[in-house]
Amino acid sequence: MNIKKIISNSIFLFLTLLLSSCAKYVDIKDGSDKILLVKKEPTGCISRGTVDVVVLAEIAYVERSEESINIDLLQLAKNSAVSVRANTIVKSASPKPGEATFSMFKCNRPWTK
């Protein structure tokens, strides 16, 4: 086998492992699948505060897709909602890529019990 090809493949493998090890894994809390994301602030609900969530927008100078970033931001917000016993969240701000603020509410939703 050609030595240049071996070195090239080794460098590619190393960089792939490096990038994957730098990726942030977002944990999924039990109950987060029951958190409802709505577009506007719900009425008749109790506010449970807000949460600012942040994920990496780029890893080792490689930009992550907007979809991946939004999925991770949403999961972090849902995890926080579980922690404060909220069942509904609203995305209220997104100042920079990889950052967002969510409002959390406890709403009367008997079908989720």
C-alpha positions in Angstrom: 0.0 0.0 0.0 1.2 3.5 -0.8 2.6 5.4 2.3 0.9 8.6 1.2 -2.5 6.9 1.1 -2.0 5.4 4.6 -1.0 8.8 6.0 -3.9 10.5 4.3 -6.4 7.9 5.6 -4.9 8.2 9.1 -5.3 12.0 9.1 -8.8 11.7 7.9 -9.7 9.2 10.6 -8.1 11.3 13.2 -9.9 14.4 12.2 -13.2 12.6 12.0 -12.7 11.2 15.6 -11.7 14.6 16.8 -14.8 16.3 15.4 -17.1 13.7 16.7 -15.5 13.8 20.2 -16.0 17.6 20.3 -19.7 17.3 19.5 -21.9 18.2 22.4 -24.4 15.5 23.3 -27.7 16.8 24.7 -29.2 14.5 27.3 -32.9 13.7 27.0 -34.7 13.9 30.4 -37.6 11.6 31.2 -40.9 13.5 30.5 -39.4 16.0 28.1 -41.3 14.3 25.3 -44.5 15.6 27.0 -43.5 19.2 26.8 -45.5 21.2 24.3 -43.9 23.9 22.2 -46.3 26.7 21.2 -45.8 29.8 19.1 -47.4 32.3 21.4 -47.8 32.8 25.1 -50.6 30.6 26.4 -53.5 32.1 28.5 -54.7 30.7 31.8 -51.3 29.2 32.6 -48.9 29.7 35.5 -45.5 31.1 34.5 -42.5 28.9 35.6 -40.0 31.5 34.5 -37.6 31.6 31.5 -34.5 29.7 30.6 -31.6 30.7 28.4 -30.1 27.8 26.5 -26.8 27.7 24.6 -25.3 25.1 22.3 -22.2 25.1 20.1 -22.9 26.8 16.7 -19.7 25.5 15.3 -17.3 22.7 16.2 -13.6 23.1 15.3 -14.4 25.8 12.8 -17.1 23.7 11.1 -20.5 25.3 11.3 -23.4 23.1 12.5 -26.6 23.1 10.5 -29.4 25.4 11.8 -31.7 22.5 12.1 -29.2 20.6 14.4 -28.7 23.7 16.5 -32.5 24.3 16.9 -33.1 20.6 17.8 -30.5 20.8 20.6 -31.8 24.2 21.9 -35.4 22.8 22.0 -34.3 19.7 23.8 -32.4 21.7 26.4 -35.4 23.9 26.9 -37.7 20.9 27.3 -35.2 19.4 29.9 -35.4 22.7 31.9 -39.2 22.7 31.7 -39.2 19.2 33.2 -37.0 20.4 36.1 -39.5 23.2 37.0 -42.6 21.1 36.4 -43.7 23.1 33.4 -45.5 21.4 30.5 -45.6 24.2 27.8 -42.7 26.3 26.4 -42.6 29.3 24.1 -39.4 30.4 22.2 -39.2 34.1 23.1 -35.8 35.2 21.8 -32.9 33.9 19.7 -30.2 36.6 20.0 -27.3 34.7 18.2 -26.9 31.3 16.5 -26.7 28.7 19.2 -28.6 30.7 21.8 -32.3 31.0 22.7 -34.6 32.0 25.5 -37.7 30.1 26.2 -40.6 31.0 28.6 -42.0 28.0 30.5 -45.6 27.5 31.7 -47.7 25.1 33.7 -51.0 24.8 31.8 -54.0 22.7 32.6 -53.8 20.0 30.0 -55.7 17.0 31.4 -55.0 14.8 28.4 -51.2 14.8 29.3 -51.7 13.2 32.8 
